[in-house]
Amino acid sequence: MESLAELSVTHRKDVDTSGLRATFQRHQITLSSIVRLRILSRGSWSFLVEACPNVEILALEYNLDQDNIMHAAGALKHLTDFEICRDTWRKKDIKRLLQFLPEIQSLALRGTLGQEKLSVSTTARGAVSLRALSILTRTQTFAEVFGLFPELTKIAITAIQEVTDEDLEGEYSDDGSGYGSIYGEMMWEHELDEDQSSVAMKFFEHCPVLETLCLVRTGCVRSWYPTRGSKGSLESVYSPRDGYKSWHQSDELEIREHDKEGFPKLFKFPRPTNFCSEAWDHQSNWSESSESMEYWVSEVLLYSRKKSNID
């Protein structure tokens, strides 16, 4: 483990990490060689983040509401890229990210959008009433909230809207037949979906240092880039691809740089889940046996002792 640069902990079920945490704290374990850390587990893993002070790329799962691990992430001095999942993303969630990671340079946000458009202010159903118009015009859009990150140069964000029971009401028969296909159709085409070039224009207008915007749908991604004038003013946006292509039709470079969900590949080995939502995730490849946990701990301790001897 002396040259270990990448570490992934993947466990679908809640894990009791108290024993492992105590071991790390008792032996003051520091894994200084790790620069890419992925934790796909709902357990309390802040101690592991704290033990890897040189991490540059950090990927978490549904941990945005856990103050301890978010504080640990915010304390990483070398962190540039951050990826996280959420069942439904809303503007308040982006503001919470800003609270912990104000200087982050790259964000990847998996999941769905919580019935909110990316480029304009909407009500929960996307309709703007005259009564609410004055309030909505004062409400920040996703693009404006992302503009609060002063160093953000790359965003990869889901463009899939959450499909709610209200969406499905009246769309399928009383016996539930056709539910799956209708749900899938709405994942692809929702009434709140937006023209991507308009979304890109808004994002690049409000994020002056943004260089790349990746809008991700199921198995598809479209990357957008700005064209700026000599004084940095936004002139236009462009995408190398003309329209959507199915994943098997995409060019080799694009497939090589993005995973099967369409998000940028941040790690050398693949993410062991196909969908962000817990309901869709496959069983994790992390073994639940106490023997495997004990073996991992022993390897970490051995590595720590060797590092101490070298130092």
Buried (B, 14 or more C-beta within 10 A) or exposed (E): BEEBEBBBBBBBEEBEBEEBBEBBEEBEBBBEBBBBBBBBBBBBBBBBBBBBBBBBBBBBBBBBEBEBBBBBBBEBEEBBBBBBBBBBBBBEBBEBBBEBBEEBBBBBBBBBBBBBBBBBBBBEEBEBEEEBEEEBEEBBBBBBBBBBBEEBBBBBBBBBBBBBEEBEEEEBEEEEEEEEEBBEEBBEEBEBBBEBEEBBBBBBBBBBEBBBBBBBBBBBBBBBBBEEEEEEEBEEBEBEBEEBEEBEEBEEEBBEEBBBBBBBEBBEEEBBBBBBBEEEBEEBEBEEEEEEBEEBBEEBBEBBEEBEEEE
